[in-house]
Amino acid sequence: MARKILVTGACSQLGWVVEALLKQREDTEVVALPQAELDILDGELVDATVERLRPATIINCAGFNDVEAAEHRLATKLPVNTRGLCNLARASAKFKVYLCSFSSKYVFNGKNSEPYGEDDDKWPLNQYGNSKHGGEEMVDNLIDNYLIVRSDLLYGAGGNDWVSRIKEELGAGRPLAVSNDFFIAPTYIGDLAAAMVALSTEWAAGIYHYTNDAGNGVSCYEFARAVAEQAGLDITLLQPKPMTEIDFGGPLNLPERAILKLDRFKEMFPLLVRPWREALAAYMAEAS
Ligand SMILES: NC(=O)c1ccc[n+]([C@@H]2O[C@H](COP(=O)([O-])OP(=O)(O)OC[C@H]3O[C@@H](n4cnc5c(N)ncnc54)[C@H](OP(=O)(O)O)[C@@H]3O)[C@@H](O)[C@H]2O)c1
């Protein structure tokens, strides 16, 4: 019998790709619901939907992840990361569903010189990080059978991501200030979605880290430079700056080097981890 998987937040960058990957599997039946059909903040609707559909698995792709906006203007959007996830966890406990969701490196404070393991101390520095940490804790308190995959900066949705912004600004000849002291493991959305599908297919439990492999991290400037080089754009328009000189619309604490250790994931799927430059080149070739 096909395994029924409910994808929530189906119109997110990740939702589209997760749904498409699942639909390629003959052993899987996918029901993908956007916010308009399932608002996960509505606990009664979540319960009724799970009771009606009886999925074996929920892969939650809903969330709010604009770190700057969450800090200064749109903190009211954050409950989807906490209360929304909590509603899914309650329904999953009630109807014995395996719940899978995404979290973020922002649960860490970025002060470690080495990459963070899944069980290292959490210490979020901003509202977004607090919401992701809160969501993780709620799930852990409510349900045993869950999978949370933490990741880093995503690109590859086209139009709406940082790679597109870099291409747009430089393509129009506009200078772009980019931090040279904020370190990331940039990750292609298609790779993260494939990692989630692989882990959930194996009913992996607990927390896993997944990013493209960036060693101990690359600066945003280095990443932007790689994008510009691969797109044949003028790299001199990139202005490397310390975070303190970047305009985030107000004060914002960021974890300067919160790089995620990948060992737990690599033990299961070593072939699904590739270097960040290789993933970026593959995406740029595909998108051009
Ligand atoms: N983007 C990143 O760099 C990044 C990095 C690490 C982890 N993550 C995590 O990955 C997950 C998905 O991120 P993403 O970038 O793919 O998201 P996204 O493209 O920003 O989309 C978020 C989606 O959540 C939906 N949503 C918001 N509130 C909802 C609600 N109450 N009920 C149901 N759906 C709701 C939105 O619906 P509408 O389309 O109707 O607005 C939207 O489709 C999030 O948990 C995020 O924290 C993202």
The ligand as a MOL file (V3000), in Angstrom:
LIG
                    3D

  0  0  0     0  0            999 V3000
M  V30 BEGIN CTAB
M  V30 COUNTS 48 52 0 0 0
M  V30 BEGIN ATOM
M  V30 1 N 14.6210 29.8330 3.4520 0
M  V30 2 C 15.6940 29.5220 4.1490 0
M  V30 3 O 16.8130 30.0410 3.9190 0
M  V30 4 C 15.5720 28.4920 5.2620 0
M  V30 5 C 16.7500 28.0750 5.9090 0
M  V30 6 C 16.6460 27.1060 6.9200 0
M  V30 7 C 15.4050 26.5960 7.2720 0
M  V30 8 N 14.2910 27.0380 6.6320 0 CHG=1
M  V30 9 C 12.9960 26.5040 7.0580 0
M  V30 10 O 12.3950 25.7930 5.9910 0
M  V30 11 C 10.9580 25.9040 6.0880 0
M  V30 12 C 10.3770 26.3920 4.7630 0
M  V30 13 O 11.1080 27.5280 4.3610 0
M  V30 14 P 10.8830 28.1840 2.9080 0
M  V30 15 O 12.0050 29.1200 2.6770 0
M  V30 16 O 10.6300 27.1110 1.9220 0 CHG=-1
M  V30 17 O 9.5520 28.9880 3.1910 0
M  V30 18 P 8.8820 30.1660 2.3000 0
M  V30 19 O 9.2020 29.9740 0.8520 0
M  V30 20 O 9.2160 31.4670 2.9300 0
M  V30 21 O 7.3420 29.8760 2.4690 0
M  V30 22 C 6.7120 29.8160 3.7030 0
M  V30 23 C 5.3660 29.1850 3.4470 0
M  V30 24 O 4.7020 28.9950 4.6850 0
M  V30 25 C 3.3420 29.2300 4.4190 0
M  V30 26 N 2.6380 29.5720 5.6550 0
M  V30 27 C 2.8110 30.6690 6.4420 0
M  V30 28 N 1.9520 30.6370 7.4710 0
M  V30 29 C 1.2250 29.5020 7.3290 0
M  V30 30 C 0.1790 28.9230 8.0700 0
M  V30 31 N -0.2970 29.5140 9.1700 0
M  V30 32 N -0.3520 27.7410 7.6490 0
M  V30 33 C 0.1180 27.1320 6.5340 0
M  V30 34 N 1.1180 27.6480 5.7780 0
M  V30 35 C 1.6540 28.8270 6.1750 0
M  V30 36 C 3.3060 30.3690 3.4340 0
M  V30 37 O 2.0640 30.3510 2.7710 0
M  V30 38 P 1.6680 31.4670 1.6700 0
M  V30 39 O 2.3510 30.9860 0.4090 0
M  V30 40 O 0.1870 31.3730 1.6120 0
M  V30 41 O 2.1870 32.7700 2.1880 0
M  V30 42 C 4.4690 30.0130 2.5320 0
M  V30 43 O 4.0660 29.2210 1.4280 0
M  V30 44 C 10.6870 26.8460 7.2660 0
M  V30 45 O 10.4800 26.0640 8.4120 0
M  V30 46 C 12.0030 27.5760 7.4160 0
M  V30 47 O 12.1980 28.0640 8.7310 0
M  V30 48 C 14.3440 27.9650 5.6190 0
M  V30 END ATOM
M  V30 BEGIN BOND
M  V30 1 1 1 2
M  V30 2 2 2 3
M  V30 3 1 2 4
M  V30 4 1 4 5
M  V30 5 2 4 48
M  V30 6 2 5 6
M  V30 7 1 6 7
M  V30 8 2 7 8
M  V30 9 1 8 9
M  V30 10 1 8 48
M  V30 11 1 9 10
M  V30 12 1 9 46
M  V30 13 1 10 11
M  V30 14 1 11 12
M  V30 15 1 11 44
M  V30 16 1 12 13
M  V30 17 1 13 14
M  V30 18 2 14 15
M  V30 19 1 14 16
M  V30 20 1 14 17
M  V30 21 1 17 18
M  V30 22 2 18 19
M  V30 23 1 18 20
M  V30 24 1 18 21
M  V30 25 1 21 22
M  V30 26 1 22 23
M  V30 27 1 23 24
M  V30 28 1 23 42
M  V30 29 1 24 25
M  V30 30 1 25 26
M  V30 31 1 25 36
M  V30 32 1 26 27
M  V30 33 1 26 35
M  V30 34 2 27 28
M  V30 35 1 28 29
M  V30 36 1 29 30
M  V30 37 2 29 35
M  V30 38 1 30 31
M  V30 39 2 30 32
M  V30 40 1 32 33
M  V30 41 2 33 34
M  V30 42 1 34 35
M  V30 43 1 36 37
M  V30 44 1 36 42
M  V30 45 1 37 38
M  V30 46 2 38 39
M  V30 47 1 38 40
M  V30 48 1 38 41
M  V30 49 1 42 43
M  V30 50 1 44 45
M  V30 51 1 44 46
M  V30 52 1 46 47
M  V30 END BOND
M  V30 END CTAB
M  END
